[in-house]
Amino acid sequence: MLFKCSVCGFIWDGDDAPDKCPKCGAPKEKFNQLEEDVAQLVLKSRETNDIHMNLAKHLAIVAELAQRGLEIKLDPGCVDIFEKATKAAYELRQMIKAELATHMTKQKWG
């Protein structure tokens, strides 16, 4: 079962809510058990949320590498690739942030 702290939004997995919220310290009474449909959304989305976050981390590395390549300026072909990599990494990271924000508003986070 999943329980959500009504004070800070922390989600707890277990047979019962914790005595106090690990994040904000709110008492057990502030936790509400998530409805089954909402709990299933949270459980299904955990893996994809983790994938999104890992992709964002790797895209940051792509952007750093592309920047190093741009500083070298070996030839126009290299510069073109590094510029495209920089742009693509930025756009994808922004898309990931927007998607994760959507997940949070639809309670697909936890």
matplotlib code that plots the C-alpha trace (Angstrom):
import matplotlib.pyplot as plt

x = [0.0, 1.1, 0.5, 1.0, 1.9, -0.7, 1.9, 4.8, 3.8, 6.2, 5.0, 5.5, 5.4, 4.1, 1.3, 0.6, 1.7, 4.8, 4.6, 6.0, 7.0, 10.6, 10.8, 8.8, 8.1, 4.3, 2.5, 0.9, -2.5, -1.3, -0.9, -3.6, -3.7, -3.7, -6.6, -5.7, -5.8, -3.6, -1.2, -1.0, 0.0, 2.7, 4.1, 4.0, 5.7, 8.6, 10.7, 10.0, 10.7, 14.1, 14.8, 14.0, 16.3, 19.1, 18.7, 18.9, 22.1, 23.6, 22.5, 24.3, 27.5, 26.7, 26.4, 29.8, 31.5, 30.1, 31.3, 34.8, 34.6, 33.5, 36.4, 38.8, 37.3, 39.1, 37.1, 33.7, 32.3, 33.3, 31.9, 28.6, 28.2, 29.1, 26.6, 23.9, 24.7, 24.5, 21.2, 19.7, 20.9, 19.4, 16.0, 15.8, 16.6, 13.9, 11.4, 12.3, 11.7, 8.4, 7.4, 8.4, 6.4, 3.4, 3.9, 3.9, 0.7, -1.0, 0.2, 2.5, 5.4, 6.6]
y = [0.0, 3.6, 6.4, 10.1, 12.8, 15.6, 18.1, 17.6, 14.9, 12.2, 8.7, 5.8, 2.2, -0.2, -2.0, 1.1, 4.8, 5.6, 7.1, 10.3, 11.5, 11.0, 14.2, 16.8, 15.0, 15.2, 12.7, 9.5, 11.1, 13.4, 10.4, 9.3, 5.9, 6.4, 5.1, 1.9, 3.6, 6.4, 3.9, 1.9, 5.1, 5.8, 2.3, 2.1, 5.5, 4.9, 3.1, 5.6, 8.5, 6.9, 6.5, 10.1, 11.2, 9.0, 10.3, 13.8, 13.0, 11.5, 14.4, 16.8, 14.7, 14.9, 18.7, 18.9, 16.8, 18.7, 22.0, 20.6, 19.7, 23.2, 24.6, 22.5, 23.6, 21.0, 21.4, 22.4, 18.9, 18.4, 21.8, 21.0, 17.7, 19.3, 22.2, 19.7, 17.6, 20.7, 21.7, 18.2, 17.6, 20.9, 20.3, 16.7, 17.8, 20.5, 17.9, 15.6, 18.3, 19.1, 15.4, 14.9, 18.0, 16.5, 13.2, 15.2, 17.0, 13.7, 12.1, 9.7, 10.4, 8.7]
z = [0.0, -0.6, 1.9, 1.1, 3.6, 3.2, 4.5, 2.1, -0.4, 0.7, -0.4, 2.0, 0.9, 3.6, 5.3, 7.4, 7.4, 9.4, 12.9, 11.5, 8.1, 7.3, 5.3, 7.3, 10.6, 10.3, 12.5, 11.2, 11.1, 8.2, 5.9, 3.5, 1.8, -1.9, -3.9, -5.8, -9.2, -8.1, -6.4, -9.6, -11.5, -9.0, -9.1, -12.9, -13.3, -10.9, -13.5, -16.3, -13.9, -13.1, -16.8, -17.5, -14.7, -15.9, -19.4, -18.2, -16.4, -19.5, -21.6, -19.3, -20.1, -23.8, -23.5, -21.6, -24.2, -27.1, -25.4, -25.2, -28.9, -29.7, -27.9, -30.0, -33.3, -35.3, -38.5, -39.7, -39.7, -36.0, -35.1, -36.8, -34.9, -31.6, -32.2, -33.0, -30.0, -27.7, -29.2, -29.0, -25.4, -24.3, -26.0, -24.7, -21.1, -21.3, -22.6, -19.8, -17.2, -18.8, -18.8, -15.2, -14.2, -16.0, -14.1, -10.8, -11.6, -12.5, -9.3, -11.2, -8.9, -5.7]

ax = plt.figure().add_subplot(projection="3d")
ax.plot(x, y, z, "-o")
ax.set_aspect("equal")
plt.show()
